[in-house]
């Protein structure tokens, strides 16, 4: 038996298999495990938008909001017209309490896709929080 230390801890299959299993874990509610597997896939394919977006979602769902924001920010930097990346970045920033930074991204997402209710709802919530904080001053 050959002992290949370089492959210790490497999941079986190829990068696409890791991505598909990561999505299945994410959809099944195991976001932390999904994040681990998708992070491995991102290491192998750092330019894959699909992997990076799924990883950002997994970070968000496992309450790693700073990691999620960083991942979504990279997607926004790569493609400023990606409404979902703006939405994800805005949500992650809002969960971190950074409502001032979240509002422009949520507004951008809502402007790009005005018929998407959850974009508009998130923007309204962040703006209401900002108004309430302003009223408390």
C-alpha angles and dihedrals in degrees: 000000000000118000108212105184091185090068098045107124093011112134117238121257130032132299092274090054090051090050093049092046089047091053091048091051091047092050089046092056099253095120096159093056090043090053091053094050094042091048087057090050091049090053089056095041107024093168097055109116092194093054093044093050093048090049091050089052092048091051090049094048091049089051095248090135098165091053090046092050091050092050094047091045089057089053091050091049091052094045117014090185093062102114094188092053090052090048093049092046091049093050093047092049091049091051087053089055092250095128094154089059093041098053098069092050093048090046090052092050091048092047092051094048108020094171094061103102098198090055091053094043093052091049092050091050094050092046091049090052091050091049092048091050090049091050090053092059 
